[in-house]
Amino acid sequence: MRRRRTAAASPPGSESVSHWDRYWAARRLSCSALATHELTAEITGALLRVQEAEAGVGRDLRVLDLGCGDGHISELIKRQADSPTRWRVIGVDHSLVGLTGNKSLSPRAVNICVASATALPFRDGEFDAVVSFGYASVASYYKPAIQIEVARVLKEGGVLISDFQNMLSLYWLLRPGKLIKQWRRFRGWDKRKPTYFLGTFGVARYFGRFGLTVMDVVFTNCFPPMGSLLPTGLLMAFDWTVRKLGLGRPLGRIFIVAFRKGKAPNHGAQATSPSPA
């Protein structure tokens, strides 16, 4: 893997770099987590193939994985390409422990870079797509400095694909204590300083400020979180069945949104004083 270092900057959320270093050092993937990764990669791959077709034949698709962690999902996404060499994937994270923790990551699969989401070391319009995953993915934070950078490095017509917690799913509604805890952690009681979204509310409006228009929404992770009690393949089959029956919205614990970049907006004061969604 080729690695590039940049100067340290503020992390995307309230957690410090040391917090994520500890997280990645202790992380072990369960069958449920592996199913989430596989499903995320499949959904993303389908969306990227559409983008590849629109980009035209004879040109590589440049993809930035923002907050890639150990690069496991980055590599799974690249495998979704009809010709893997045509998708050039670069993974960015501010945790060096996360970036170097996946010993099985192919050196030729994903390039990685230590950087902050609020100060990406890339040219304007360098990428055809930016992807960001992890239940509270970097790109999904209610933090304008991040969305400004995402929009900057995307080409005109490029796509952002990011996941969000579906806080209005049956899983959360049956756990009001956990729902309130997540509300306090991400949205909080101060509506002037939200840091996350409750379900799909406000997503289109907020991201539209940065010239990012919602193209598609897919609800997934419809299987119950059972750790490693059930095999990954069975959990994925359950998810596919639920979505095919049209029950993804009430049962999916996350939703993946594809945004397309349009005309560059005038951010104005929104970069420092966002209003609530």
N, C-alpha and C positions, 0 to 999 in steps of 0.2 A: 504494500500500500504506500502510495506517495502521500506525504503529510506536509501540510503548510501551517505555520504558526502565525498568529497575529496578536496584537496587543490585547490584553484582557480588558473587558468592558462589563457593564452591568448585566446581570443575568436577566432572562426574559420574564421571570415571575418573581415572587417573593423569596423563593428558595435560593440559597447561596450555591456557589460552585462546589463547595465542600459537601453540602447536602447531597448533591447528585453524584459526587465521587463516592460517597459512602453507599448510596443506593446501587450504583453499578457494581461496586465491589462485592456486594452481598447478594446480587440478583441471581435467581435460578428460575428458568422457564418451566412452567407447568404445562400440561396438555391443553388447558384452557387458553393460556397465553400463546402457545404455538398456534392454536386454531385461530385466535384473533389475528396473529401475524399473517397467516396464510390467507385468510379471508380478506384482510386489508390489501394484501399484495394483488390478489385476483381482481378485486374491484378497481383498484388503482390501475392495474395493467390494462383493463378494458378501456378505462377513460384515457389513458396515455396512448393507446393504439389509435383512438380517434384523433388525438392531437398530432400524432405522427403522420397520419394520412393527410391532415390539413397542412402540415409543415412542408410536404412535398417530397417526392422521391429524390434520392441522391444526397440527402443531408442528414447528419446525425441528430438525434434528439438529445438535447442537454437538459438534465434533470438535477435539481438541487433538493436533497433531503435535509430539511431544517430541523435540528434537534434529533439527529439520527441515532444517538446513543451508541450502541455497539455495532450498528450497521446491519443487523440481522434482517430487518424489513427492507433496507436498501437493496440487499443482495436478492431477496425474494422478488422484489419488484423488477429487477433487471432480468431475472429468469422468465418473466412474463412476456418479454419482447420476442417477436417472431425471429429476429436476428439480434441476439444479445449485444453484439459489438456495435450495433447502431444506437443503443441507448447509453449515453455517457453520464454516469451517476456520480455526483459529488456529495458526500455526507459532511454536514457541519454540526458540531456540538461544542459547548463550552467546557465539557468534562473530558479531560484527557484520559481519565480512568475508563470512562465509557467507551471512548474511541479505540482504545488499545485492548479492551477486554475480550473481544471476540477473536480467539486464536484460529478459528476455522474460516474466517473471512478471507476469501480469495484475494490475493494482491492485485489481480487484474480486474476484479469485479467492481470495486468502489474506491474512489479516491476520497480521503478524509482530510478535514481541515478543522483546527481549533479556532473558533471565532464566536463572537457574540451575535445574536439575532438582530441587535439594534445597530450593528456596524459591520455589515457583511463585506468581505474583501473581494468583491466582484464588480465588474463593469455594469453600467446601465444596460438593461435589455440583454443580458448574457444568457438567460435560460429560457427554454421553451416551457418548462414546468417547474413549479416548486411544490414539493410534497412535505407534509408534516403530520406525524402521528404519535399517539401515546396517551389516549384518554384525555389528557389535558395538554394537547400538543402545543408546541411553541407558537405556531402561527395562529392558534385559536385564542390566545390570551387577548383580553381587552386592553391592548397597549399600543397606541397609534405608532410609536416609534418602530415597532416590529412590522406592522402592515405597510408602512411607508417604505421600508427596506425591501419587503417582499415585492411590492409593486414596482419598485425601482429596478430590481434585477430581472424582472420578467419582461420578455418581449411583448410588443403589442399583439394581442390575440393569444398570448400565453395563458396557461392555467395554473391556478393554485388548488391543490387537493389537500384538504385538512379534515381531521376528525374532531368531534365534539361529544361530550357526554350528553346522552338523552335523559335529562333529569325528570322527564315526564313519562318515562317508561314504567311498566308495571313493577319492575324490579325495585325502582326507587320509591314509587308510590306506596308499596307495601312495607317500606322501611322509613317511616317519617323521621325517626331520630337521625338516621344516616343522611336523609335528604336535607334536614336542617343544618347538619354539620357541613355538608358540601356547599350549601347555600352560603353559609357564613365564610367558608374558606375561599370560595371563588367570587361570588357576587357580593356578599356582605350586606349589611343593613344600610350602608351609605350609598345611595343611588348616584351620588355625584362621582364616585370612584369605583365603578364596577370593574371586576377583573375577569369575568367569565359570563357565559350566557346560560339562561334557563331554557333548555330545549332549543327549538329553532327560532324562538322569539328574538328579534333584533339582529339576527345574523345578516340577513340581506341588507337591511338598512345600514348597519355599521360598516360592513365591508364595501358597500357601494360608495362610501365616502372616499375610498381609495381607488376607485375605478375598477373594482372587482365585482362582477355581476354573477349571481348564482345561476349555474347551468343545470346542475343535477344534484339530487340528494338521495343517498342510499342508507337505509337503516340496517344495521347488522349487529353481530354479537347477540343473537336472539336466544342462544343456548344459556342454561343456568350456569353460573360460575362454580364449577365443581372441582377446581384444581386439576389433579391428575387421576380422579376417580374413573373417568371415561376417556377412551382414546381420542386423539385429535381428529381422526377421520370421521368418527361418529358425531362429534360435536359440530364439525363442518357440515355434514349431511343434514343434521337437525336445523342448522341455520338456513341452508339453502331451501329446505322444505317450508319453513316458516315464512320466508320471504316470498316464495312462490305462491303461498296461500294468501298473501297480502296482509300479513300480520307483523311486518317488520316494525312499523311505527310504534305500536303499543308494547312490543316485546324486545325490540333492539335496544341494547344498553348504550350504544353509540350510534352516531350518524356521521357519514362521510359526505362532505360537500365539495363539489367542483365549482370553482369560480373562474370566470374568464376576464382577463384584463382588457378594458376598453380604453377610452380616451383618458389621458392622465388628468386627475382632478386637481383642484386647488385646495390643499389641506388646511391652510390658514391656521387659526388658533387651535384646531382640533388635535394637533400633534401634542399639545401640552395640556389642554383642558377639554377632554372628551366629555360629551353629555351621555347620559345613560341610554341603553337601548330600549 
